[in-house]
């Protein structure tokens, strides 16, 4: 069934064009990873990242290996994500931005434009911090990463990194508009997946090296942990709470409409992979500030990935962004108004404000469960790996992003197939693959 579904993808001209466009953009992104910023010794930089781990390793993971190459894409998509967080927070605080968001497509375009401007500003700020930080770096052999430090190198680095981030932002928007899937998520997905072969090789090398602490039992335990985490992610990403909805009978002309029963699906994890991405992006700020203000270096050291302080803030921010992003993307008042407009009601609940309050109450409870699930998947595998000393090169955050984005993309492709009367990946009698946005998409329809 899956083979026939894959074959059907290329029988639809529009879908084939979208898939090839997406793959082409991702190929350009991967090629750009190996374009090194002028004035940097990437061999020395690779040694620095390999020996440091921690924060640089996390940043390198989300940039798809661009940091160890000191590529023009070294900042990755994080400035864009940070600008999006700031704009969404300001939308809640500033009435003018909130009004703009409710203006429909025109308002969303204005907010998107402001996000782009904010991305460039943050790229310049982070570029200056990175350029200053690079001038002080040496690898384990004593070789300097920057051979000719000075303002000329800093200016060239800032221009290169800002231009690279702007280009990645443009590619992500092009994938979302003309390709398949969410462009920003797919770029992060491509960067993580591209590092899987190297992680497998490093794990195998550790297993073959005597005294590396990786034996057959730990390898089997590692594989079992990965399978369990993937199974948990798939289970929760497809989980939903279905609220029964009844439509009253209506007479239009000589025809009788309504009287049917349906349901309102509420996703357990409405926010998808956004909370860990946002949380990781925010927790990278202390390192950027430490490069500007040396007295913050102690704070940056304590906030390194894997420390209990970092994990505590990480979990708290995941829970916060799970509720925040759910509130931004799902409005119970609008859903209740739409149900009332088309003659729908929840049995036992009065239409209007009471329905909105009921939906909000149910959504708040399942969002808490979804937030705890995301935090557990992101933190527990890493803690277990560190506790037993297993040299695994991906944590729960990477697995969550890979599986979540893959499910979302496959769901969109299956939607194209079913719309054009083709069978999906699971065949005519198989279950439909639900991505993380299916709940909000159904409500919007």
C-alpha positions in Angstrom: 0.0 0.0 0.0 2.8 2.4 0.9 4.6 1.6 -2.4 1.4 2.4 -4.4 1.0 5.6 -2.5 4.5 6.7 -3.3 3.9 5.9 -6.9 0.7 7.9 -6.9 2.5 11.0 -5.7 4.3 11.4 -9.0 1.2 10.8 -11.1 -0.3 14.1 -10.1 1.4 16.9 -12.0 0.8 19.6 -9.3 1.9 17.4 -6.4 5.0 16.2 -8.4 5.9 19.8 -9.1 5.5 20.7 -5.4 7.6 17.7 -4.3 10.4 18.4 -6.8 10.4 22.1 -5.8 10.7 21.2 -2.1 13.5 18.8 -2.7 15.3 21.3 -4.9 15.1 24.0 -2.2 16.4 21.6 0.5 19.3 20.6 -1.8 20.3 24.3 -2.2 20.1 24.7 1.6 22.4 21.7 2.1 24.9 23.0 -0.5 25.0 26.3 1.3 26.0 24.6 4.5 29.5 24.0 3.0 30.0 27.7 1.9 32.4 28.9 4.6 32.4 32.5 5.9 35.4 34.4 4.6 38.4 34.6 7.0 37.6 31.5 9.1 39.5 28.3 9.3 36.7 25.7 9.2 39.1 22.8 10.2 39.9 24.5 13.4 36.3 25.4 14.0 35.2 21.8 13.5 37.7 20.8 16.2 36.3 23.4 18.6 32.7 22.3 18.1 33.7 18.6 18.4 35.5 19.2 21.7 33.1 21.6 23.3 29.7 19.9 22.8 27.0 21.4 25.0 25.6 24.7 23.7 27.7 24.7 20.5 26.6 21.2 19.8 23.0 22.1 20.2 23.4 25.2 18.0 25.2 23.0 15.5 22.4 20.5 15.5 19.7 23.0 14.7 21.8 24.6 12.0 22.3 21.3 10.3 26.1 21.2 10.8 26.5 24.8 9.5 28.2 26.0 12.7 31.1 23.5 12.6 31.6 24.5 8.9 31.2 28.2 10.0 29.0 28.5 6.9 27.1 31.5 5.8 24.1 29.6 7.1 25.6 29.3 10.6 22.9 31.3 12.3 20.3 28.9 10.7 16.7 29.8 11.0 16.9 30.7 14.8 16.8 34.5 14.2 13.5 34.1 12.3 12.1 31.9 15.0 13.1 34.4 17.7 11.6 37.3 15.7 8.4 35.3 15.4 8.3 34.7 19.1 8.8 38.4 19.8 6.1 39.5 17.3 3.6 37.0 18.7 4.2 38.1 22.3 3.9 41.8 21.2 0.6 40.9 19.4 -0.9 40.0 22.8 0.5 43.1 24.5 0.1 45.8 21.8 -3.6 46.4 20.7 -2.5 47.8 17.3 -0.8 44.5 16.4 -3.7 42.5 17.7 -6.0 44.5 15.5 -3.7 44.0 12.6 -3.7 40.3 13.1 -7.5 40.2 12.9 -7.5 42.1 9.6 -7.2 38.8 7.7 -4.7 38.2 4.9 -3.6 41.9 4.7 -2.8 42.1 8.5 -0.9 38.8 8.4 1.2 40.0 5.5 2.1 43.1 7.5 3.1 41.0 10.6 5.1 38.7 8.4 6.9 41.7 7.0 7.7 43.0 10.5 9.0 39.5 11.3 11.4 39.7 8.4 12.7 43.0 9.5 13.1 41.7 13.1 15.0 38.7 11.7 17.5 40.9 10.0 18.0 43.0 13.1 18.6 39.9 15.3 20.9 38.4 12.6 23.1 41.5 12.8 23.2 41.5 16.6 24.0 37.8 16.8 26.5 38.1 13.9 28.4 40.8 15.8 28.4 38.5 18.9 29.6 35.5 16.9 32.3 37.4 15.1 33.7 38.8 18.4 33.5 35.3 19.9 35.3 33.6 17.0 38.3 35.9 17.4 39.0 34.4 20.8 38.6 30.8 19.8 41.5 28.3 19.5 41.2 24.6 18.8 42.9 21.8 20.9 46.1 22.3 18.9 46.3 26.0 19.6 45.4 27.0 16.1 43.2 30.2 15.9 39.9 30.0 14.2 40.3 33.5 12.8 43.6 34.3 11.2 43.1 38.0 10.6 40.9 39.4 13.4 39.7 43.0 13.3 36.7 45.2 12.2 37.1 44.1 8.6 36.5 40.5 9.6 33.6 41.4 11.9 31.9 43.5 9.2 32.3 40.8 6.6 31.1 38.1 9.0 28.0 40.1 10.0 27.1 40.7 6.3 27.6 37.1 5.4 25.6 35.6 8.3 22.7 38.1 7.9 22.5 37.5 4.2 22.6 33.7 4.8 19.8 33.9 7.4 17.7 36.1 5.0 18.2 33.5 2.2 17.1 30.6 4.5 14.1 32.6 5.6 13.2 33.2 1.9 13.7 29.5 1.1 11.4 28.4 4.0 8.6 30.8 2.8 9.0 29.5 -0.7 8.6 25.9 0.4 5.5 26.8 2.5 3.9 28.6 -0.5 4.9 26.6 -3.5 6.1 23.2 -2.0 4.8 20.6 0.4 4.9 21.1 4.2 6.0 23.9 6.5 9.2 25.4 5.1 10.8 26.4 8.3 10.1 23.0 10.0 11.4 21.2 6.9 14.7 23.1 6.9 15.3 22.2 10.6 14.2 18.6 9.7 16.7 18.4 6.8 19.5 19.7 9.0 18.9 17.0 11.7 18.3 14.1 9.2 21.5 15.0 7.3 23.5 14.3 10.5 22.0 10.9 11.1 24.6 8.9 9.0 27.5 10.6 10.9 25.8 9.9 14.3 25.4 6.2 13.3 29.1 6.1 12.3 30.2 7.7 15.5 28.1 5.3 17.6 29.5 2.4 15.7 33.1 3.7 16.1 32.4 4.0 19.9 31.1 0.5 20.0 34.2 -0.8 18.2 36.6 1.1 20.4 37.7 -0.7 23.5 37.1 1.2 26.7 34.6 3.6 25.1 31.8 2.4 27.4 29.5 1.1 24.7 28.8 -2.6 24.8 26.1 -4.8 23.3 23.7 -4.3 26.2 23.9 -0.5 25.9 23.5 -0.6 22.1 20.3 -2.7 22.5 19.0 -0.4 25.2 19.7 2.6 23.0 17.8 1.0 20.1 14.9 0.1 22.4 14.8 3.6 23.8 14.7 5.1 20.3 11.9 2.8 19.2 9.9 3.6 22.4 10.3 7.3 22.0 9.2 7.2 18.3 6.2 5.1 19.3 5.2 7.5 22.0 5.6 10.5 19.6 3.4 8.9 17.0 0.8 7.9 19.6 0.5 11.4 21.0 0.7 13.2 17.7 -2.2 11.3 16.4 -4.2 11.5 19.7 -7.2 13.8 19.9 -10.2 14.5 22.1 -13.4 14.4 20.0 -16.2 16.6 21.3 -19.6 15.5 19.9 -21.4 18.1 17.8 -25.1 17.9 16.8 -26.5 20.0 13.9 -30.2 21.1 14.1 -32.5 20.4 11.2 -33.1 23.3 8.8 -35.6 23.7 6.0 -34.1 25.6 3.0 -36.7 25.8 0.2 -38.1 22.4 -0.2 -35.1 20.5 1.2 -34.3 19.5 4.7 -30.7 20.0 5.9 -28.9 19.2 9.1 -29.8 16.8 11.8 -26.5 15.0 11.6 -24.0 14.2 14.3 -20.3 14.9 14.0 -17.4 15.8 16.3 -14.9 18.6 16.9 -11.4 17.1 17.0 -9.0 18.7 19.5 -5.4 17.6 19.2 -3.6 16.5 22.4 -0.6 18.4 21.0 -2.0 21.3 19.1 1.3 23.2 19.1 3.2 20.4 17.4 7.0 20.8 17.4 6.9 24.6 17.9 7.3 24.6 21.8 10.8 22.8 21.8 12.0 24.9 18.9 10.9 28.1 20.5 12.3 27.1 23.9 15.7 26.1 22.4 15.8 29.4 20.5 15.1 31.4 23.7 17.7 29.5 25.7 20.4 30.3 23.2 20.2 34.0 24.1 22.4 33.8 27.3 25.3 32.6 25.1 24.8 35.5 22.7 24.6 38.0 25.6 27.7 36.5 27.2 29.7 37.2 24.0 28.8 40.9 24.4 29.0 41.1 28.2 31.8 39.0 29.7 30.3 39.3 33.2 27.4 37.1 32.0 29.7 34.2 31.0 29.1 32.5 34.4 25.3 32.5 33.6 26.0 31.1 30.2 28.1 28.3 31.6 25.4 27.3 34.1 22.8 27.4 31.3 24.6 24.9 29.1 22.5 22.0 27.7 22.3 19.0 30.0 22.6 21.0 33.3 19.7 20.9 35.7 19.2 24.6 35.4 18.9 24.4 31.7 16.5 21.4 31.8 14.3 23.2 34.4 14.0 26.3 32.2 13.6 24.2 29.1 10.7 22.2 30.6 9.0 25.5 31.9 9.4 27.2 28.5 8.0 24.1 26.6 4.9 24.2 28.8 4.6 28.0 28.4 4.9 27.9 24.6 2.6 24.9 24.3 -0.2 27.0 25.9 0.9 30.2 24.1 1.0 28.8 20.6 -2.3 26.9 21.1 -3.9 30.1 22.2 -2.6 31.9 19.1 -3.6 29.3 16.6 -6.9 28.1 18.1 -9.6 30.5 19.2 -12.6 28.8 21.1 -14.8 31.9 20.7 -14.5 31.8 16.9 -15.2 28.0 16.9 -18.3 28.5 19.1 -19.5 31.3 16.9 -19.1 29.2 13.8 -21.0 26.3 15.4 -23.8 28.7 16.3 -23.9 30.2 12.9 -24.4 26.9 11.1 -26.8 25.5 13.7 -24.4 23.3 15.5 -24.3 22.7 19.2 -22.6 20.5 21.8 -25.2 18.3 23.5 -25.8 19.5 27.0 -24.0 22.8 26.5 -25.7 26.1 25.6 -24.5 27.8 22.4 -22.4 30.9 22.5 -20.2 31.9 25.4 -21.0 28.7 27.4 -19.8 26.6 24.4 -16.6 28.7 24.1 -15.9 28.3 27.8 -16.4 24.5 27.6 -14.1 24.1 24.6 -11.5 26.3 26.3 -11.7 24.2 29.5 -11.3 20.9 27.5 -8.5 22.4 25.4 -6.6 23.7 28.5 -6.7 20.2 30.1 -5.5 18.3 27.1 -2.9 20.9 26.3 -1.4 20.4 29.8 -1.1 16.7 29.0 0.4 17.5 25.6 2.9 19.9 27.1 4.1 17.3 29.7 4.4 14.8 26.9 6.6 17.1 24.8 8.8 18.0 27.8 9.2 14.3 28.8 10.2 13.3 25.2 12.7 16.2 25.0 14.3 15.8 28.4 14.1 12.2 29.6 16.0 10.5 26.8 18.8 13.0 27.1 18.9 12.5 30.9 18.9 8.7 30.6 21.7 8.8 28.0 23.8 11.1 30.2 23.1 9.0 33.2 24.3 5.8 31.7 27.1 7.4 29.7 25.9 6.2 26.3 27.6 8.3 23.5 24.4 8.9 21.5 24.3 12.0 19.3 20.6 12.8 19.2 18.3 13.6 22.1 14.5 13.6 22.4 14.2 17.0 20.9 15.7 15.9 17.6 13.5 12.8 17.5 10.4 14.8 18.2 11.1 17.3 15.5 11.9 14.6 12.9 8.9 12.4 13.6 6.5 15.4 14.0 7.5 17.1 10.8 7.5 13.8 8.9 3.9 13.1 10.1 2.8 16.6 9.2 4.4 16.4 5.7 3.0 12.9 5.0 -0.5 14.1 6.1 -0.3 17.0 3.6 0.8 14.7 0.8 -2.0 12.2 1.6 -4.5 15.1 1.5 -3.4 15.9 -2.1 -3.8 12.2 -3.0 -7.3 11.8 -1.5 -8.5 15.1 -3.0 -7.7 13.8 -6.4 -9.3 10.4 -5.8 -6.2 8.5 -5.2 -5.6 6.1 -2.3 -3.6 7.4 0.6 -0.4 5.7 2.0 -2.5 3.2 4.0 -4.9 2.2 1.2 -8.7 2.6 0.9 -9.5 0.8 4.2 -6.5 1.9 6.2 -6.5 4.7 8.8 -5.9 8.2 7.6 -2.5 9.7 8.7 -3.2 12.7 10.8 -0.6 15.4 11.1 -0.2 17.7 14.0 -2.4 20.4 12.3 -5.3 18.3 11.3 -7.4 19.4 14.3 -7.1 23.2 13.6 -7.5 22.6 9.9 -10.8 20.7 10.4 -12.2 23.4 12.7 -11.2 26.1 10.2 -13.0 24.3 7.4 
